[in-house]
Amino acid sequence: MKINDSIRNTLNKIVQPYTGWHYEFELNQMYDELRQAGVEIPAWYAYDRDMHEFTYNGEPVENSRFVLKTYQVPNSDKTEYTIYFS
């Protein structure tokens, strides 16, 4: 399936508050919110890079990816996240 701009914008509004410096556990709520919106993001491996496939209402999405980039600073419990749907 292909998502339209309206769906993409809605999904980006969900993840936008989680962009920036956060503790890892704070992202659990984001995943809960995405599930409520019909999005499932399969588990991935570290070598999968930053762009991940996802499903919307149970169907694989062809024209968008879930992007999650991280930056960690030594000796800090927080990580900087950049998160969006392409």
N, C-alpha and C positions, 0 to 999 in steps of 0.2 A: 504494500500500500504506500501511497504518498501522502504526507501531511501537508496542509496548506499553511499559509502565513499566519492565519489566526491561531491555529493550534500551536505552531512554533512560538509565537509571541506569548501565548499563555504559559507554555512550558518554561520559556526563558524568564518569565515573571516569577515562577516558582523557585527557580534556582538562583536568581540574582542576589537574594539576601545572603547566600552562602558563598559568594565570591568575596575574597579577602582573607584576612588572617583569622583562623578558627582552630579550635581543638578538633581532632578527628571525630570524636564521638558526636559533635554537633551536627555532622552531616547525616546522622541516622534519621533525623526528622525530615530532612530534604527527601530522602528515599521514601519515607512514609507518604509525604505529600505527593510525590510523583506516582506512587502506586494508586493513590486515591484518584489521580487524574487519568489513570489508565495506562501508565508507562511502567514497563518492566525492563530493567537493565541487567542482562545476564552478568554473572561473575566473569572477571577477566584476569589475565595474568600480567605480570609486570612488563613483559616484553610486547604486550599488545599496543603499547604507546599511549597516546592521549585520546584517540577517537574510538568510540565504541558503538556498536550496533545496539538497537533497542527495539522493543515491540510497543505498539500503541493499540490498546483494546485487543490484545492477543495476536495482532498481525505484525510481521516484520516491517519496519519502515525502510524504504529504499532511498529516499531523497534527503535524509538528515542523519546526523550522528550526534551522540552525547559526547561532549568534549569536556574532559576534566584534566587540567594541568595543575601540577603542584610544585611548590618551591619550599624546601625545608632549610632552616638555618640551624647549624650545630648549636647544641645546648639550649634549644627552645622547644617547648611543648606544643607550640602552635605551628601550623603550616599555612602557607599562602595558597589559596585555591583560586583558579580561574575556571569557571564552569558555565557552559552554555550549550544550546542545541544549534547545530549548524544549519 
